[in-house]
Amino acid sequence: MSKDKRRKKIKLFLHLLPFLIYVCIFSYVPLYGWIYSVFEYKPGMQLKDMAFVGMKYFSLIYDGSTNFLMVFRNTLVLSGLGLMCSVIPVIFAILLSQLRSGRFSKIIQTVTSLPNFISWVLVYAIFFSMFSVSDGVINQLLVSLGILKAPVNLLGDADKAWYVQTFIAMWKTTGWSAIIYLAAIAGIDQELYDAAAADGANRFQRIIHITVPGILPTYFVLLLLAIANILSNGFEQYWVFQNALTRDKLEVFDTYVYRLGMVNMQFSFSTAMGMFKTIVSIILLTAANFASKLLRGQGIF
């Protein structure tokens, strides 16, 4: 290897080094805390003074006395609905790329991306102000128009909680998620479109035979990552939207682990639950990657 190539590789490694240190400090060093899952952890005590309990808290995960099955169901359903809606940003990006006016396309892209930067607390405030039973703008409008006889408690309806939260998540993230697919579309060779147009293909045919195959690799990579994170569907959204009426439908792993550790002070049990979630996520990622290699001949590792 020449000196120039060696220097170039060293320079690239030094550029990457701060990120490696960041990941090591915030992602790998905290794994030391997993050891508390096999001890009766009490704040302020040293590890040697704690009682060793082995797999006690892991066995409690499957104990019928816990809310594990409810939490597991809610997490899988909400993540499943999110996976089913994962094609919406793809469709939105394709439609956005077909707009003839570049300025109008940028305006729509900017407007639809803005909700991604709004905190979940403000998102809750927005939807509460629109759908509140007492003074919600949408409720009052529909009642005044005679469409509804009485205000609907949309944010307090347990039967609709899963679908309402999926809609809110899509409203918040669709515009931002579409940016990745717009970048993939921009990377498609324009000559393919010109050749297809010369052969008589209309706009719809060019989308089906050029645009869609061009962004499928990006979609499948993001889909594999989403499958790996199927048990990590977020904390803030479900924490702020939970209430006494919808908690049984919106209690997911992230909120449950937080409630166990920070509210109920069950540190060891919450650590065991976090470990379970991580291990299952790794298994899901490996299985999804294997299936992708088997069906498509490509994977992410």
C-alpha positions as CSV (number, residue, x, y, z in Angstrom):
1,M,0.0,0.0,0.0
2,S,1.4,3.4,-1.0
3,K,2.0,6.2,1.5
4,D,-0.8,8.3,0.0
5,K,-3.4,5.6,0.3
6,R,-2.3,4.9,3.9
7,R,-2.5,8.5,4.8
8,K,-6.0,8.8,3.2
9,K,-7.2,5.8,5.2
10,I,-5.8,7.2,8.5
11,K,-7.4,10.5,7.8
12,L,-10.8,8.9,7.1
13,F,-10.4,6.8,10.3
14,L,-9.7,9.9,12.4
15,H,-12.8,11.6,10.9
16,L,-14.8,8.5,12.0
17,L,-13.1,8.2,15.4
18,P,-15.3,10.8,17.3
19,F,-18.5,8.9,16.2
20,L,-17.0,5.6,17.3
21,I,-16.2,7.1,20.7
22,Y,-19.7,8.5,21.0
23,V,-21.3,5.1,20.2
24,C,-19.0,3.4,22.6
25,I,-19.7,5.7,25.5
26,F,-23.5,6.0,25.0
27,S,-24.3,2.6,23.5
28,Y,-21.8,0.0,24.9
29,V,-20.6,1.3,28.3
30,P,-24.2,1.4,29.6
31,L,-24.5,-2.3,28.9
32,Y,-22.6,-2.8,32.2
33,G,-25.9,-1.9,33.9
34,W,-27.4,-5.2,32.6
35,I,-25.7,-6.9,35.5
36,Y,-28.3,-5.5,37.9
37,S,-30.9,-7.7,36.3
38,V,-29.5,-10.7,38.3
39,F,-29.2,-8.8,41.6
40,E,-31.7,-7.3,44.0
41,Y,-30.6,-3.8,43.2
42,K,-31.1,-1.1,45.7
43,P,-29.9,2.5,45.1
44,G,-26.8,3.4,47.0
45,M,-25.7,-0.1,47.7
46,Q,-22.5,-1.6,46.2
47,L,-22.8,-4.6,43.9
48,K,-21.1,-6.9,46.4
49,D,-23.7,-6.1,49.1
50,M,-26.7,-6.9,46.9
51,A,-28.4,-10.3,46.9
52,F,-27.9,-12.5,43.8
53,V,-31.3,-13.6,42.5
54,G,-30.2,-15.2,39.2
55,M,-33.0,-15.4,36.6
56,K,-35.8,-14.4,39.0
57,Y,-36.8,-11.2,37.2
58,F,-36.6,-12.9,33.8
59,S,-39.0,-15.5,34.9
60,L,-41.3,-12.7,36.1
61,I,-41.6,-11.4,32.6
62,Y,-43.7,-14.4,31.7
63,D,-45.5,-14.5,35.0
64,G,-49.3,-14.0,34.6
65,S,-49.3,-11.5,37.5
66,T,-47.5,-8.9,35.3
67,N,-48.8,-6.9,32.4
68,F,-46.4,-8.4,30.0
69,L,-48.9,-10.0,27.6
70,M,-50.9,-6.7,27.4
71,V,-47.7,-4.7,26.7
72,F,-46.4,-7.2,24.2
73,R,-49.8,-7.1,22.3
74,N,-49.9,-3.4,22.2
75,T,-46.3,-3.1,21.0
76,L,-46.8,-5.6,18.3
77,V,-50.1,-4.2,17.1
78,L,-48.8,-0.6,17.0
79,S,-45.6,-1.6,15.3
80,G,-47.5,-3.8,12.9
81,L,-49.8,-0.9,11.9
82,G,-46.7,1.3,11.4
83,L,-45.1,-1.3,9.1
84,M,-48.3,-1.6,7.1
85,C,-48.3,2.2,6.7
86,S,-44.6,2.3,5.7
87,V,-45.5,2.5,2.0
88,I,-47.2,5.9,2.6
89,P,-43.9,7.9,2.6
90,V,-42.9,6.0,-0.6
91,I,-46.1,6.9,-2.4
92,F,-45.9,10.5,-1.1
93,A,-42.3,10.8,-2.4
94,I,-43.3,9.4,-5.8
95,L,-46.2,11.8,-6.1
96,L,-44.1,14.7,-5.0
97,S,-41.4,13.9,-7.6
98,Q,-44.0,14.0,-10.3
99,L,-45.0,17.6,-9.7
100,R,-44.1,19.9,-12.6
101,S,-43.5,23.0,-10.5
102,G,-40.3,22.8,-8.5
103,R,-41.2,25.6,-6.2
104,F,-44.6,24.1,-5.4
105,S,-42.9,20.8,-4.7
106,K,-40.4,22.4,-2.3
107,I,-43.2,24.2,-0.5
108,I,-45.1,21.0,0.1
109,Q,-42.0,19.1,1.1
110,T,-41.2,21.9,3.7
111,V,-44.7,22.0,5.1
112,T,-45.0,18.3,5.4
113,S,-41.6,18.0,7.0
114,L,-42.2,20.6,9.7
115,P,-44.3,18.3,12.0
116,N,-41.3,16.1,12.5
117,F,-39.6,18.9,14.4
118,I,-42.5,19.5,16.7
119,S,-42.2,17.8,20.1
120,W,-44.7,15.2,21.1
121,V,-45.9,17.4,23.9
122,L,-46.9,20.1,21.4
123,V,-48.4,17.5,19.1
124,Y,-50.6,16.4,22.0
125,A,-51.6,20.0,22.7
126,I,-52.6,20.5,19.0
127,F,-54.7,17.3,18.8
128,F,-56.2,18.0,22.2
129,S,-57.2,21.5,21.2
130,M,-58.9,20.0,18.0
131,F,-60.6,17.0,19.5
132,S,-61.3,17.9,23.1
133,V,-64.8,17.0,24.2
134,S,-65.4,20.3,25.9
135,D,-64.0,22.8,23.5
136,G,-62.3,21.0,20.7
137,V,-62.4,23.0,17.4
138,I,-63.2,20.0,15.2
139,N,-65.8,18.6,17.6
140,Q,-67.6,22.0,17.9
141,L,-67.5,22.4,14.1
142,L,-68.9,19.0,13.4
143,V,-71.7,19.4,16.0
144,S,-72.6,22.9,14.7
145,L,-72.9,21.5,11.2
146,G,-75.1,18.7,12.4
147,I,-72.7,15.9,11.4
148,L,-72.3,14.8,15.0
149,K,-75.1,14.8,17.6
150,A,-72.6,15.1,20.4
151,P,-68.8,15.6,20.7
152,V,-66.6,12.5,20.2
153,N,-63.9,11.7,22.7
154,L,-61.4,10.6,20.1
155,L,-58.3,10.8,22.4
156,G,-60.2,8.8,25.1
157,D,-61.7,6.1,23.0
158,A,-59.8,2.8,23.8
159,D,-61.4,1.0,20.7
160,K,-59.9,3.6,18.3
161,A,-56.6,4.3,20.2
162,W,-54.4,2.2,18.0
163,Y,-55.7,3.7,14.8
164,V,-55.6,7.2,16.1
165,Q,-52.0,6.9,17.2
166,T,-51.0,5.4,13.9
167,F,-52.6,8.3,12.1
168,I,-50.9,10.9,14.3
169,A,-47.5,9.2,13.8
170,M,-48.0,9.2,10.0
171,W,-49.0,12.9,10.1
172,K,-45.8,13.7,12.0
173,T,-43.3,11.6,10.1
174,T,-44.5,11.1,6.5
175,G,-43.0,14.3,5.1
176,W,-39.6,13.7,6.8
177,S,-39.5,10.0,5.9
178,A,-40.2,10.9,2.2
179,I,-36.9,12.8,2.0
180,I,-34.9,9.6,1.9
181,Y,-37.0,8.3,-1.0
182,L,-36.8,11.6,-2.8
183,A,-33.0,11.3,-2.6
184,A,-33.2,7.7,-3.9
185,I,-35.4,8.9,-6.8
186,A,-33.0,11.8,-7.6
187,G,-30.2,9.2,-7.9
188,I,-32.0,7.3,-10.7
189,D,-30.4,7.8,-14.1
190,Q,-32.5,10.3,-16.0
191,E,-31.6,8.6,-19.3
192,L,-33.8,5.6,-18.2
193,Y,-36.8,7.9,-18.2
194,D,-35.8,9.4,-21.5
195,A,-35.4,6.0,-23.1
196,A,-38.7,4.8,-21.7
197,A,-40.5,8.0,-23.0
198,A,-38.9,7.4,-26.4
199,D,-40.3,3.9,-26.4
200,G,-43.8,5.3,-25.8
201,A,-44.1,4.7,-22.0
202,N,-46.5,7.0,-20.3
203,R,-45.8,8.6,-16.9
204,F,-47.5,5.8,-14.9
205,Q,-45.5,3.1,-16.8
206,R,-42.3,5.0,-16.1
207,I,-43.1,5.1,-12.4
208,I,-43.9,1.4,-12.2
209,H,-41.0,0.2,-14.2
210,I,-38.2,2.7,-13.3
211,T,-39.0,4.7,-10.2
212,V,-40.4,1.9,-8.0
213,P,-37.5,-0.6,-8.8
214,G,-35.1,2.3,-8.2
215,I,-36.3,3.0,-4.6
216,L,-37.0,-0.6,-3.6
217,P,-33.5,-1.3,-2.2
218,T,-33.9,1.8,0.0
219,Y,-37.3,0.7,1.1
220,F,-36.2,-2.8,2.1
221,V,-33.2,-1.5,4.1
222,L,-35.5,0.8,6.1
223,L,-38.1,-2.0,6.4
224,L,-35.4,-4.4,7.9
225,L,-34.4,-1.7,10.4
226,A,-38.1,-1.1,11.3
227,I,-38.6,-4.9,11.8
228,A,-35.6,-4.9,14.1
229,N,-37.1,-2.1,16.1
230,I,-40.6,-3.6,16.3
231,L,-40.4,-3.7,20.1
232,S,-39.1,-0.1,20.2
233,N,-41.9,1.9,18.8
234,G,-41.2,5.0,20.8
235,F,-41.8,6.4,24.3
236,E,-42.8,10.1,24.0
237,Q,-45.9,9.6,21.8
238,Y,-47.5,6.9,23.9
239,W,-46.5,8.5,27.2
240,V,-48.1,11.9,26.5
241,F,-51.2,10.4,24.8
242,Q,-51.9,7.9,27.6
243,N,-54.8,8.5,29.9
244,A,-57.0,6.4,32.2
245,L,-59.2,5.4,29.4
246,T,-56.5,4.4,26.8
247,R,-53.6,3.1,29.0
248,D,-54.5,-0.5,28.4
249,K,-54.2,0.1,24.7
250,L,-51.2,2.5,24.7
251,E,-48.9,0.9,27.3
252,V,-45.9,-0.3,25.2
253,F,-42.5,-1.7,26.1
254,D,-40.8,1.7,26.3
255,T,-43.4,3.2,28.6
256,Y,-43.7,0.1,30.6
257,V,-40.0,-0.2,31.3
258,Y,-39.9,3.5,32.3
259,R,-42.9,3.0,34.6
260,L,-41.3,0.0,36.2
261,G,-37.9,1.6,36.8
262,M,-38.6,5.3,37.5
263,V,-42.2,5.2,38.9
264,N,-42.4,1.9,40.7
265,M,-38.6,1.7,41.5
266,Q,-38.4,-1.9,40.3
267,F,-34.9,-1.3,38.8
268,S,-33.9,-4.9,38.4
269,F,-37.1,-6.0,36.8
270,S,-37.1,-3.0,34.4
271,T,-33.5,-3.9,33.4
272,A,-34.5,-7.5,32.7
273,M,-37.4,-6.2,30.5
274,G,-35.0,-3.9,28.6
275,M,-32.6,-6.8,28.0
276,F,-35.5,-9.0,26.8
277,K,-36.5,-6.3,24.3
278,T,-32.9,-5.9,23.0
279,I,-32.4,-9.6,22.6
280,V,-35.7,-10.0,20.7
281,S,-34.8,-7.0,18.5
282,I,-31.4,-8.6,17.5
283,I,-33.1,-11.9,16.7
284,L,-35.7,-10.2,14.6
285,L,-33.1,-8.2,12.7
286,T,-31.1,-11.4,12.0
287,A,-34.1,-13.3,10.9
288,A,-35.3,-10.4,8.6
289,N,-31.9,-10.0,7.1
290,F,-31.7,-13.8,6.4
291,A,-35.2,-13.7,4.8
292,S,-34.1,-10.7,2.7
293,K,-31.0,-12.6,1.5
294,L,-33.1,-15.7,0.7
295,L,-35.8,-13.8,-1.2
296,R,-33.9,-10.9,-2.7
297,G,-30.3,-12.0,-2.6
298,Q,-29.4,-8.9,-0.6
299,G,-29.2,-7.9,3.1
300,I,-27.8,-5.2,5.3
301,F,-25.0,-7.4,6.7
